Amino acid sequence: MDKPDATKTRLPETGVPTEALLADIDARQAREPDVHGARLFGLVYPTGRHDLEELVLAVNNRYLFGNALNPFKFPEVARYEGEVIAMTGGLLHMPDGGGGSMTSGGTESILMSMKVNRERALARGVERPQILAPISAHPAYAKAAHYFGMELVRAPLDARYRADVNAMRGLIGPSTAVVVASAFNYPYGVMDPVAEIAAVAAEHGAGCHVDACVGGFVLPFLEDLGYPVEPWDFRVPGVTEISADVHKYGFAPKGASTVLHRDADWFGHQYFVFSDWPSGLYGSPGVAGAKPAAPIATAWAVMQSLGRSGYVDIMRTTMDTVEKLQDAIAGFDGIELVGDPIGPVFAVKSDTVDLYAVGDVMDDRGWHVNRNMDPPGLHMMISPAHATVVDELIADLTDAVVHHGESRGKAVRYS
Ligand SMILES: Cc1ncc(COP(=O)(O)O)c(C=O)c1O
């Protein structure tokens, strides 16, 4: 990371004119990856849909300065939030009695769910509640354990890179507050056996959180398209919470996730309420106090604008790109997919090809391909806009597999 510009670390004595500021910002932004360029994999999810972006910009302009903290002052923002929760709940078959809220992102959704599960365990007398999660689960569970004084117990994966249910059976105990399943996970795009994990959790009176931060706005549409999708949402008995991010494959700008609870009563445990100060009752269902209104309004608008058929169409073209890319990869000697990825996220591994060196060549050609550490390899998260560059991507990848040197040993970092 570059150091801050020394000329910019002090508040200027007098303001910088707008034109100069924007020129400076343009110059700085030019040093960052183009979020529309379809050369990033993950972090951003470009659709290539100009009309959708225009809508997002228009709604963003209207709500940029709003604050969702106080639903009485911004009642329509509160209603957008309720409607996003209801629409997402409908997609994921949340029962009528369920509830939830929007948060700033997948991490906060997971944090809030873990907090609720901690309360649930404390209420039944557990002293140090545990989170039982597969090693492929997102670091947000470790963060939750760290923040909330919980213990993270990690389960190994089976030979197909899914959470090993038998191992989970051996690790669950009276202190387990919640068991985690990913639908699907980040490292490999592989589904955990949600129904089996939820059953183990239910047998022990523990909650079951399904992390659908990535999959929540993918799997319902894959199901519509006729892909075989194992049951994973609230239709599965024992699933108590689901996180699903609108700011990933829901195609809303950053700052929009949902956390849903089967039981509205437990949703109540998300709230922190305090009135013992001079300014009266204060309450909020998440980590944030002041809460940006624009991500809520834009998420609502994107969902309304696309509708189910819009998402299905986008997922169809995205999966066409995925399949084209995976067919090309299947033709490379010694390179294979890790496990059985279900959707637009997958990883590749190899015993014979130095994939980090392949990644270096791709970097040199302007592709921001992520690395995986275990197994060593490359990680890809395909967005709709990759459809426009897939032939170039395959050509570069093919060339990189054939003509690569020694790996430069770039650090493998979550990105
Ligand atoms: C499976 C999964 N869960 C949770 C998260 C966390 O989401 P966020 O980065 O929005 O906090 C991610 C992020 O990539 C993820 O892939």
PDBQT file of the ligand as one rigid body, heavy atoms in Angstrom, charges set to zero:
ROOT
HETATM    1  C1  LIG A 501     -18.934 -16.506   1.599  1.00  0.00    +0.000 C 
HETATM    2  C2  LIG A 501     -18.719 -15.125   2.123  1.00  0.00    +0.000 A 
HETATM    3  N1  LIG A 501     -19.261 -14.768   3.295  1.00  0.00    +0.000 NA
HETATM    4  C3  LIG A 501     -19.117 -13.536   3.806  1.00  0.00    +0.000 A 
HETATM    5  C4  LIG A 501     -18.378 -12.580   3.148  1.00  0.00    +0.000 A 
HETATM    6  C5  LIG A 501     -18.183 -11.222   3.768  1.00  0.00    +0.000 C 
HETATM    7  O1  LIG A 501     -18.808 -10.231   3.031  1.00  0.00    +0.000 OA
HETATM    8  P1  LIG A 501     -18.349  -8.692   3.098  1.00  0.00    +0.000 P 
HETATM    9  O2  LIG A 501     -17.023  -8.617   2.442  1.00  0.00    +0.000 OA
HETATM   10  O3  LIG A 501     -19.452  -8.004   2.378  1.00  0.00    +0.000 OA
HETATM   11  O4  LIG A 501     -18.282  -8.302   4.517  1.00  0.00    +0.000 OA
HETATM   12  C6  LIG A 501     -17.790 -12.905   1.924  1.00  0.00    +0.000 A 
HETATM   13  C7  LIG A 501     -16.984 -11.924   1.192  1.00  0.00    +0.000 C 
HETATM   14  O5  LIG A 501     -16.452 -12.183   0.141  1.00  0.00    +0.000 OA
HETATM   15  C8  LIG A 501     -17.948 -14.206   1.401  1.00  0.00    +0.000 A 
HETATM   16  O6  LIG A 501     -17.378 -14.567   0.241  1.00  0.00    +0.000 OA
ENDROOT
TORSDOF 0
